Amino acid sequence: MGSVIKKRRKRMAKKKHRKLLRKTRHQRRNRK
């Protein structure tokens, strides 16, 4: 069961990351 939860967390993290990228695209450019 633990591994399944980890997999779900990874999938959620990817979705969250994509949303964050769309919201803070300009901020990321400034960081680089």
N, C-alpha and C positions, 0 to 999 in steps of 0.2 A: 504493500500500500504506500509506503514511504516514497518509493521510486515514482509511482504514478503522480503523487502530489508534486514532486519535484518537476516532473515533465510539465504538468499543468502550470506551475509557477513560471517555468521557462517560456511557455507559450504566451502567458499573460504579459511577462516582461517584454517580450518582443513587440506585442501590440502596444503596450504603454510607450515603449521607446519610439515607435513610429509616430504616435500621436505627439510625443514631446518634440520630435524632430520637426514636424509640421508647424507646431506652435512657435518653437524657438529656433527657426532656421537662421535668422539674422544674428542671433546671439552666438551661435556656434561659429559663424564666419568670423565674428569679431575675436573670438577666443584664439582662432588660428592666426 
